[in-house]
Amino acid sequence: MEERLDKCVLVAVDGSERCLQAVSRFASFLRGRKDCCFVLLHCVQQNLLLYPGELWDAETSLRIAKDTQEKICRSITEPCRKALRETHFAEEQVETVCCFDSLDPGMDILRTAERHKIRTIAVGRRGLTPAENLLLGSVSSRVAQYAEHRTVWVMDPEAPSSGKVLVAVEGRPECRALTYYVNEWIAPASGLAYTILHILPPLPPALWDDGHILDAEERDERRVWRKGWETETRRHVDQFMDEARHALILQGIPESAIETRVVTARRGIAQDLLAEIERGDYEAVLIGKRSFKERKPFLMGSHANKLLHNARKVHLCLVEAP
């Protein structure tokens, strides 16, 4: 593929059956679009062992090892190429890249994305590891946390083919970033339905905790302040939610396929989002991944991070947002 299309996804594959299923499901979600391409990347982890008597011929040993790695890479990427073709992507839309002698697949994925100037990365929720949960330090977790200025999809082989997309927004700048990404990357895929959801955070402590028992006058004053805060917060949220809705309509998405919802947090924003994902039968969920500060990953307690580690049976998209 000498000249790539603008919308290109770096898809990291590991040879597991779950990863192959995840690639197939993710490709089906994109609905066989003609304006995007895939770069399939496999990182061959190499533990080169030279036995006694081979040290004198180290160059030959290395060359043979590389040939073996190439065969391993082809055997893993070819089934994924076939899966993409079966979901109506053309041969010229798929490219294969191998990373040899990989010591850290997560960082090699990021370096490959940087080298090929690819802005979107897709990784499997888990691959060869038998662990049930996504562990800290796993390839998926490292890529999601350290992919600076890049969007990361965490593909799940058990994501339903429901065509339902949840866009979870926290504020105006993030809402605009997510809406832009939906318009550019997802809206061209037909037949999808969108839910734009904002969960109102609980009242700030200043509106309910004074450190002492309020008298009648103070309680009345507190009620006025609280009502004003709730009214102003809801007005602000309604504005950017309406902006998002109209932006999707202008992209050609039918008005009937867009739902906006504003709800109040019950157990906590992250827990409420996970509950919504579990009962909503969504095929994909988009949430903002806060910008890096001082070259550090997003906070361990952030909503994006909690979804990364706990969301199941859904393609999770972490969008770089301000």
Contacts in CASP RR format, 6 or more apart in sequence:
PFRMAT RR
TARGET T0000
AUTHOR 0000-0000-0000
METHOD contacts of the structure
MODEL  1
MEERLDKCVLVAVDGSERCLQAVSRFASFLRGRKDCCFVLLHCVQQNLLL
YPGELWDAETSLRIAKDTQEKICRSITEPCRKALRETHFAEEQVETVCCF
DSLDPGMDILRTAERHKIRTIAVGRRGLTPAENLLLGSVSSRVAQYAEHR
TVWVMDPEAPSSGKVLVAVEGRPECRALTYYVNEWIAPASGLAYTILHIL
PPLPPALWDDGHILDAEERDERRVWRKGWETETRRHVDQFMDEARHALIL
QGIPESAIETRVVTARRGIAQDLLAEIERGDYEAVLIGKRSFKERKPFLM
GSHANKLLHNARKVHLCLVEAP
1 37 0 8 1.000
1 92 0 8 1.000
1 93 0 8 1.000
1 94 0 8 1.000
1 95 0 8 1.000
4 37 0 8 1.000
4 39 0 8 1.000
4 95 0 8 1.000
4 116 0 8 1.000
5 35 0 8 1.000
5 36 0 8 1.000
5 37 0 8 1.000
5 93 0 8 1.000
6 35 0 8 1.000
7 33 0 8 1.000
7 35 0 8 1.000
7 36 0 8 1.000
7 37 0 8 1.000
7 120 0 8 1.000
7 184 0 8 1.000
7 185 0 8 1.000
8 36 0 8 1.000
8 37 0 8 1.000
8 38 0 8 1.000
8 39 0 8 1.000
8 116 0 8 1.000
8 118 0 8 1.000
8 119 0 8 1.000
8 120 0 8 1.000
9 36 0 8 1.000
9 37 0 8 1.000
9 38 0 8 1.000
9 39 0 8 1.000
9 118 0 8 1.000
9 120 0 8 1.000
9 121 0 8 1.000
9 122 0 8 1.000
9 153 0 8 1.000
10 39 0 8 1.000
10 41 0 8 1.000
10 109 0 8 1.000
10 112 0 8 1.000
10 113 0 8 1.000
10 116 0 8 1.000
10 118 0 8 1.000
10 120 0 8 1.000
10 121 0 8 1.000
10 122 0 8 1.000
11 23 0 8 1.000
11 26 0 8 1.000
11 38 0 8 1.000
11 39 0 8 1.000
11 40 0 8 1.000
11 41 0 8 1.000
11 80 0 8 1.000
11 122 0 8 1.000
12 41 0 8 1.000
12 42 0 8 1.000
12 43 0 8 1.000
12 105 0 8 1.000
12 106 0 8 1.000
12 109 0 8 1.000
12 121 0 8 1.000
12 122 0 8 1.000
12 123 0 8 1.000
12 124 0 8 1.000
12 139 0 8 1.000
12 143 0 8 1.000
13 19 0 8 1.000
13 20 0 8 1.000
13 23 0 8 1.000
13 40 0 8 1.000
13 41 0 8 1.000
13 42 0 8 1.000
13 76 0 8 1.000
13 77 0 8 1.000
13 80 0 8 1.000
14 42 0 8 1.000
14 76 0 8 1.000
14 105 0 8 1.000
14 124 0 8 1.000
14 127 0 8 1.000
14 128 0 8 1.000
14 139 0 8 1.000
15 42 0 8 1.000
15 76 0 8 1.000
15 79 0 8 1.000
15 127 0 8 1.000
15 128 0 8 1.000
16 127 0 8 1.000
16 128 0 8 1.000
18 124 0 8 1.000
18 125 0 8 1.000
18 126 0 8 1.000
18 127 0 8 1.000
18 157 0 8 1.000
19 80 0 8 1.000
19 124 0 8 1.000
19 127 0 8 1.000
19 157 0 8 1.000
20 79 0 8 1.000
20 80 0 8 1.000
20 83 0 8 1.000
21 157 0 8 1.000
22 124 0 8 1.000
22 125 0 8 1.000
22 155 0 8 1.000
22 156 0 8 1.000
22 157 0 8 1.000
22 159 0 8 1.000
23 80 0 8 1.000
23 83 0 8 1.000
23 84 0 8 1.000
23 155 0 8 1.000
24 83 0 8 1.000
24 86 0 8 1.000
24 87 0 8 1.000
24 157 0 8 1.000
25 155 0 8 1.000
25 156 0 8 1.000
25 157 0 8 1.000
25 159 0 8 1.000
25 161 0 8 1.000
25 315 0 8 1.000
26 122 0 8 1.000
26 153 0 8 1.000
26 155 0 8 1.000
26 159 0 8 1.000
26 315 0 8 1.000
27 38 0 8 1.000
27 83 0 8 1.000
27 84 0 8 1.000
27 87 0 8 1.000
27 89 0 8 1.000
28 87 0 8 1.000
28 161 0 8 1.000
29 159 0 8 1.000
29 161 0 8 1.000
29 163 0 8 1.000
29 189 0 8 1.000
29 283 0 8 1.000
29 284 0 8 1.000
29 315 0 8 1.000
30 36 0 8 1.000
30 189 0 8 1.000
31 189 0 8 1.000
31 190 0 8 1.000
31 191 0 8 1.000
32 87 0 8 1.000
32 88 0 8 1.000
32 89 0 8 1.000
32 189 0 8 1.000
33 89 0 8 1.000
33 188 0 8 1.000
33 189 0 8 1.000
34 90 0 8 1.000
34 93 0 8 1.000
35 188 0 8 1.000
36 93 0 8 1.000
36 185 0 8 1.000
37 93 0 8 1.000
37 94 0 8 1.000
37 95 0 8 1.000
38 84 0 8 1.000
38 89 0 8 1.000
38 93 0 8 1.000
38 94 0 8 1.000
38 95 0 8 1.000
39 95 0 8 1.000
39 96 0 8 1.000
39 97 0 8 1.000
39 112 0 8 1.000
39 116 0 8 1.000
39 118 0 8 1.000
40 77 0 8 1.000
40 80 0 8 1.000
40 81 0 8 1.000
40 94 0 8 1.000
40 95 0 8 1.000
40 96 0 8 1.000
40 97 0 8 1.000
41 96 0 8 1.000
41 97 0 8 1.000
41 98 0 8 1.000
41 99 0 8 1.000
41 109 0 8 1.000
41 112 0 8 1.000
42 72 0 8 1.000
42 73 0 8 1.000
42 76 0 8 1.000
42 77 0 8 1.000
42 96 0 8 1.000
42 97 0 8 1.000
42 98 0 8 1.000
42 99 0 8 1.000
43 98 0 8 1.000
43 99 0 8 1.000
43 102 0 8 1.000
43 105 0 8 1.000
43 106 0 8 1.000
43 108 0 8 1.000
43 109 0 8 1.000
44 69 0 8 1.000
44 72 0 8 1.000
44 73 0 8 1.000
44 98 0 8 1.000
44 99 0 8 1.000
44 100 0 8 1.000
44 101 0 8 1.000
44 102 0 8 1.000
45 102 0 8 1.000
45 103 0 8 1.000
45 105 0 8 1.000
46 65 0 8 1.000
46 69 0 8 1.000
46 100 0 8 1.000
46 101 0 8 1.000
46 102 0 8 1.000
46 103 0 8 1.000
48 61 0 8 1.000
48 62 0 8 1.000
48 65 0 8 1.000
48 101 0 8 1.000
50 58 0 8 1.000
50 61 0 8 1.000
54 61 0 8 1.000
66 100 0 8 1.000
69 98 0 8 1.000
69 100 0 8 1.000
69 101 0 8 1.000
70 98 0 8 1.000
70 100 0 8 1.000
73 96 0 8 1.000
73 98 0 8 1.000
74 96 0 8 1.000
77 96 0 8 1.000
77 98 0 8 1.000
81 91 0 8 1.000
81 94 0 8 1.000
81 96 0 8 1.000
84 93 0 8 1.000
84 94 0 8 1.000
85 91 0 8 1.000
85 94 0 8 1.000
97 112 0 8 1.000
97 116 0 8 1.000
99 105 0 8 1.000
99 108 0 8 1.000
99 112 0 8 1.000
102 108 0 8 1.000
105 139 0 8 1.000
106 139 0 8 1.000
106 142 0 8 1.000
106 143 0 8 1.000
107 142 0 8 1.000
107 146 0 8 1.000
109 121 0 8 1.000
109 123 0 8 1.000
109 139 0 8 1.000
109 143 0 8 1.000
110 121 0 8 1.000
110 143 0 8 1.000
110 146 0 8 1.000
110 147 0 8 1.000
110 150 0 8 1.000
112 118 0 8 1.000
113 119 0 8 1.000
113 121 0 8 1.000
113 147 0 8 1.000
113 150 0 8 1.000
118 150 0 8 1.000
119 149 0 8 1.000
119 150 0 8 1.000
119 151 0 8 1.000
120 150 0 8 1.000
120 151 0 8 1.000
120 152 0 8 1.000
120 153 0 8 1.000
120 185 0 8 1.000
121 143 0 8 1.000
121 147 0 8 1.000
121 150 0 8 1.000
121 151 0 8 1.000
121 152 0 8 1.000
121 153 0 8 1.000
122 152 0 8 1.000
122 153 0 8 1.000
122 154 0 8 1.000
122 155 0 8 1.000
123 139 0 8 1.000
123 140 0 8 1.000
123 143 0 8 1.000
123 144 0 8 1.000
123 152 0 8 1.000
123 153 0 8 1.000
123 154 0 8 1.000
123 155 0 8 1.000
124 140 0 8 1.000
124 154 0 8 1.000
124 155 0 8 1.000
124 156 0 8 1.000
125 134 0 8 1.000
125 140 0 8 1.000
125 154 0 8 1.000
125 155 0 8 1.000
125 156 0 8 1.000
125 157 0 8 1.000
125 312 0 8 1.000
126 134 0 8 1.000
126 138 0 8 1.000
126 140 0 8 1.000
129 135 0 8 1.000
129 138 0 8 1.000
131 138 0 8 1.000
133 309 0 8 1.000
133 310 0 8 1.000
134 140 0 8 1.000
134 141 0 8 1.000
134 308 0 8 1.000
134 309 0 8 1.000
135 141 0 8 1.000
136 309 0 8 1.000
140 154 0 8 1.000
140 308 0 8 1.000
141 308 0 8 1.000
141 309 0 8 1.000
143 152 0 8 1.000
144 152 0 8 1.000
144 154 0 8 1.000
144 289 0 8 1.000
144 308 0 8 1.000
144 318 0 8 1.000
145 297 0 8 1.000
145 298 0 8 1.000
145 305 0 8 1.000
146 297 0 8 1.000
147 320 0 8 1.000
148 292 0 8 1.000
148 295 0 8 1.000
148 320 0 8 1.000
149 320 0 8 1.000
150 320 0 8 1.000
151 181 0 8 1.000
151 289 0 8 1.000
151 317 0 8 1.000
151 318 0 8 1.000
151 319 0 8 1.000
151 320 0 8 1.000
152 289 0 8 1.000
152 317 0 8 1.000
152 318 0 8 1.000
153 315 0 8 1.000
153 316 0 8 1.000
153 317 0 8 1.000
153 318 0 8 1.000
154 308 0 8 1.000
154 315 0 8 1.000
154 316 0 8 1.000
154 317 0 8 1.000
154 318 0 8 1.000
155 315 0 8 1.000
156 312 0 8 1.000
156 313 0 8 1.000
156 314 0 8 1.000
156 315 0 8 1.000
156 316 0 8 1.000
158 312 0 8 1.000
158 313 0 8 1.000
159 283 0 8 1.000
159 284 0 8 1.000
159 313 0 8 1.000
159 314 0 8 1.000
159 315 0 8 1.000
160 281 0 8 1.000
160 282 0 8 1.000
160 283 0 8 1.000
160 313 0 8 1.000
161 283 0 8 1.000
162 281 0 8 1.000
162 282 0 8 1.000
162 283 0 8 1.000
163 191 0 8 1.000
163 192 0 8 1.000
163 193 0 8 1.000
163 283 0 8 1.000
163 284 0 8 1.000
164 192 0 8 1.000
164 193 0 8 1.000
164 195 0 8 1.000
164 280 0 8 1.000
164 281 0 8 1.000
164 282 0 8 1.000
164 283 0 8 1.000
164 284 0 8 1.000
165 182 0 8 1.000
165 186 0 8 1.000
165 192 0 8 1.000
165 193 0 8 1.000
165 194 0 8 1.000
165 195 0 8 1.000
165 282 0 8 1.000
165 283 0 8 1.000
165 284 0 8 1.000
165 285 0 8 1.000
165 286 0 8 1.000
166 195 0 8 1.000
166 197 0 8 1.000
166 276 0 8 1.000
166 277 0 8 1.000
166 280 0 8 1.000
166 282 0 8 1.000
166 284 0 8 1.000
166 285 0 8 1.000
166 286 0 8 1.000
167 178 0 8 1.000
167 179 0 8 1.000
167 182 0 8 1.000
167 194 0 8 1.000
167 195 0 8 1.000
167 196 0 8 1.000
167 197 0 8 1.000
167 244 0 8 1.000
167 285 0 8 1.000
167 286 0 8 1.000
168 197 0 8 1.000
168 198 0 8 1.000
168 199 0 8 1.000
168 273 0 8 1.000
168 285 0 8 1.000
168 286 0 8 1.000
168 287 0 8 1.000
168 288 0 8 1.000
168 303 0 8 1.000
169 175 0 8 1.000
169 178 0 8 1.000
169 196 0 8 1.000
169 197 0 8 1.000
169 198 0 8 1.000
169 240 0 8 1.000
169 241 0 8 1.000
169 244 0 8 1.000
169 288 0 8 1.000
170 198 0 8 1.000
170 269 0 8 1.000
170 288 0 8 1.000
170 303 0 8 1.000
171 198 0 8 1.000
171 237 0 8 1.000
171 240 0 8 1.000
172 236 0 8 1.000
172 239 0 8 1.000
172 240 0 8 1.000
172 243 0 8 1.000
173 321 0 8 1.000
173 322 0 8 1.000
174 288 0 8 1.000
174 321 0 8 1.000
174 322 0 8 1.000
175 196 0 8 1.000
175 198 0 8 1.000
175 240 0 8 1.000
175 241 0 8 1.000
175 243 0 8 1.000
175 244 0 8 1.000
176 240 0 8 1.000
176 243 0 8 1.000
176 244 0 8 1.000
177 288 0 8 1.000
177 319 0 8 1.000
177 320 0 8 1.000
177 321 0 8 1.000
177 322 0 8 1.000
178 244 0 8 1.000
178 286 0 8 1.000
178 287 0 8 1.000
178 288 0 8 1.000
178 319 0 8 1.000
178 321 0 8 1.000
179 243 0 8 1.000
179 244 0 8 1.000
179 247 0 8 1.000
179 248 0 8 1.000
180 247 0 8 1.000
181 286 0 8 1.000
181 317 0 8 1.000
181 319 0 8 1.000
182 194 0 8 1.000
182 248 0 8 1.000
182 251 0 8 1.000
182 286 0 8 1.000
183 247 0 8 1.000
183 248 0 8 1.000
183 251 0 8 1.000
186 192 0 8 1.000
186 284 0 8 1.000
187 248 0 8 1.000
187 251 0 8 1.000
187 252 0 8 1.000
187 253 0 8 1.000
191 257 0 8 1.000
192 253 0 8 1.000
192 257 0 8 1.000
192 283 0 8 1.000
193 257 0 8 1.000
193 258 0 8 1.000
193 259 0 8 1.000
194 248 0 8 1.000
194 253 0 8 1.000
194 257 0 8 1.000
194 258 0 8 1.000
194 259 0 8 1.000
195 259 0 8 1.000
195 260 0 8 1.000
195 261 0 8 1.000
195 282 0 8 1.000
196 241 0 8 1.000
196 244 0 8 1.000
196 245 0 8 1.000
196 258 0 8 1.000
196 259 0 8 1.000
196 260 0 8 1.000
196 261 0 8 1.000
197 260 0 8 1.000
197 261 0 8 1.000
197 262 0 8 1.000
197 263 0 8 1.000
197 273 0 8 1.000
197 276 0 8 1.000
198 237 0 8 1.000
198 241 0 8 1.000
198 261 0 8 1.000
198 262 0 8 1.000
198 263 0 8 1.000
199 263 0 8 1.000
199 264 0 8 1.000
199 265 0 8 1.000
199 268 0 8 1.000
199 269 0 8 1.000
199 272 0 8 1.000
199 273 0 8 1.000
200 233 0 8 1.000
200 234 0 8 1.000
200 237 0 8 1.000
200 262 0 8 1.000
200 263 0 8 1.000
200 264 0 8 1.000
200 265 0 8 1.000
201 265 0 8 1.000
201 269 0 8 1.000
202 265 0 8 1.000
202 268 0 8 1.000
203 226 0 8 1.000
203 229 0 8 1.000
204 229 0 8 1.000
207 222 0 8 1.000
207 225 0 8 1.000
207 226 0 8 1.000
207 229 0 8 1.000
208 222 0 8 1.000
208 226 0 8 1.000
210 218 0 8 1.000
210 222 0 8 1.000
214 222 0 8 1.000
234 262 0 8 1.000
237 262 0 8 1.000
238 262 0 8 1.000
241 260 0 8 1.000
241 262 0 8 1.000
242 260 0 8 1.000
244 260 0 8 1.000
245 258 0 8 1.000
245 260 0 8 1.000
248 258 0 8 1.000
249 255 0 8 1.000
249 258 0 8 1.000
263 272 0 8 1.000
265 272 0 8 1.000
266 272 0 8 1.000
267 275 0 8 1.000
269 303 0 8 1.000
270 303 0 8 1.000
270 306 0 8 1.000
270 307 0 8 1.000
270 310 0 8 1.000
273 285 0 8 1.000
273 287 0 8 1.000
273 303 0 8 1.000
273 307 0 8 1.000
274 306 0 8 1.000
274 307 0 8 1.000
274 310 0 8 1.000
274 311 0 8 1.000
277 285 0 8 1.000
277 307 0 8 1.000
277 311 0 8 1.000
277 314 0 8 1.000
278 312 0 8 1.000
282 314 0 8 1.000
283 314 0 8 1.000
283 315 0 8 1.000
284 314 0 8 1.000
284 315 0 8 1.000
284 316 0 8 1.000
284 317 0 8 1.000
285 307 0 8 1.000
285 311 0 8 1.000
285 314 0 8 1.000
285 315 0 8 1.000
285 316 0 8 1.000
285 317 0 8 1.000
286 317 0 8 1.000
286 319 0 8 1.000
287 303 0 8 1.000
287 304 0 8 1.000
287 307 0 8 1.000
287 316 0 8 1.000
287 317 0 8 1.000
287 318 0 8 1.000
287 319 0 8 1.000
288 304 0 8 1.000
288 318 0 8 1.000
288 319 0 8 1.000
288 320 0 8 1.000
288 321 0 8 1.000
289 298 0 8 1.000
289 304 0 8 1.000
289 318 0 8 1.000
289 319 0 8 1.000
289 320 0 8 1.000
289 321 0 8 1.000
290 298 0 8 1.000
290 299 0 8 1.000
290 302 0 8 1.000
290 304 0 8 1.000
290 321 0 8 1.000
291 320 0 8 1.000
291 321 0 8 1.000
291 322 0 8 1.000
292 298 0 8 1.000
298 304 0 8 1.000
298 305 0 8 1.000
299 305 0 8 1.000
304 318 0 8 1.000
307 316 0 8 1.000
308 316 0 8 1.000
308 318 0 8 1.000
END
